Amino acid sequence: MEPAMIQLTQFLHDVLNFFREGFAQVNAVEGLVIALVATLLASAWNRVWSVALGATVVHLVANALIPVIANHATFRLPAIMEMPYWRTALSLFAGYLVVIAVFMFIKRMFIAPAHAL
């Protein structure tokens, strides 16, 4: 294969792994509940980006607060100054973007808009 084709294949593989990582984190119960609530709050397709961002923030806050509430652990701030935290946050955003888009598609297919009644 040509070097350019190998680089392109490697890049696409990295992008696909990034989306897989985000989707795997969202595919847990916590992520699916957050995505479902976010989908119900989304009013239109153009709001998918902001709703996915909000769901990502809720997920990150929940990850910090669940140990405090459930196990009475001390509150610890996440390592927001480190690159792995932001990589995780960005992959969560990508995962929520995919899951919320799928949920919105299902919502639009089975739930009639309010003005159609």
Contacts in CASP RR format, 6 or more apart in sequence:
PFRMAT RR
TARGET T0000
AUTHOR 0000-0000-0000
METHOD contacts of the structure
MODEL  1
MEPAMIQLTQFLHDVLNFFREGFAQVNAVEGLVIALVATLLASAWNRVWS
VALGATVVHLVANALIPVIANHATFRLPAIMEMPYWRTALSLFAGYLVVI
AVFMFIKRMFIAPAHAL
1 9 0 8 1.000
18 90 0 8 1.000
18 91 0 8 1.000
18 94 0 8 1.000
19 91 0 8 1.000
19 94 0 8 1.000
19 95 0 8 1.000
19 98 0 8 1.000
21 91 0 8 1.000
22 91 0 8 1.000
22 92 0 8 1.000
22 94 0 8 1.000
22 95 0 8 1.000
23 94 0 8 1.000
23 95 0 8 1.000
23 98 0 8 1.000
23 99 0 8 1.000
25 31 0 8 1.000
25 59 0 8 1.000
25 88 0 8 1.000
25 91 0 8 1.000
25 92 0 8 1.000
25 95 0 8 1.000
26 32 0 8 1.000
26 34 0 8 1.000
26 35 0 8 1.000
26 59 0 8 1.000
26 92 0 8 1.000
26 95 0 8 1.000
26 96 0 8 1.000
26 98 0 8 1.000
26 99 0 8 1.000
27 99 0 8 1.000
30 59 0 8 1.000
30 62 0 8 1.000
30 66 0 8 1.000
31 55 0 8 1.000
31 59 0 8 1.000
31 96 0 8 1.000
31 99 0 8 1.000
32 99 0 8 1.000
34 55 0 8 1.000
34 58 0 8 1.000
34 59 0 8 1.000
34 62 0 8 1.000
34 96 0 8 1.000
35 55 0 8 1.000
35 96 0 8 1.000
35 99 0 8 1.000
35 100 0 8 1.000
35 103 0 8 1.000
36 103 0 8 1.000
38 51 0 8 1.000
38 52 0 8 1.000
38 54 0 8 1.000
38 55 0 8 1.000
38 58 0 8 1.000
38 96 0 8 1.000
38 100 0 8 1.000
39 51 0 8 1.000
39 100 0 8 1.000
39 103 0 8 1.000
39 104 0 8 1.000
39 107 0 8 1.000
40 107 0 8 1.000
41 51 0 8 1.000
42 48 0 8 1.000
42 51 0 8 1.000
42 100 0 8 1.000
42 104 0 8 1.000
45 104 0 8 1.000
48 97 0 8 1.000
48 100 0 8 1.000
48 101 0 8 1.000
48 104 0 8 1.000
49 97 0 8 1.000
51 100 0 8 1.000
52 93 0 8 1.000
52 95 0 8 1.000
52 96 0 8 1.000
52 97 0 8 1.000
52 100 0 8 1.000
53 93 0 8 1.000
55 96 0 8 1.000
55 100 0 8 1.000
56 89 0 8 1.000
56 92 0 8 1.000
56 93 0 8 1.000
56 96 0 8 1.000
59 92 0 8 1.000
59 96 0 8 1.000
60 78 0 8 1.000
60 89 0 8 1.000
60 92 0 8 1.000
63 78 0 8 1.000
64 75 0 8 1.000
64 76 0 8 1.000
64 77 0 8 1.000
64 78 0 8 1.000
65 75 0 8 1.000
67 73 0 8 1.000
68 74 0 8 1.000
68 75 0 8 1.000
78 85 0 8 1.000
79 85 0 8 1.000
80 86 0 8 1.000
END
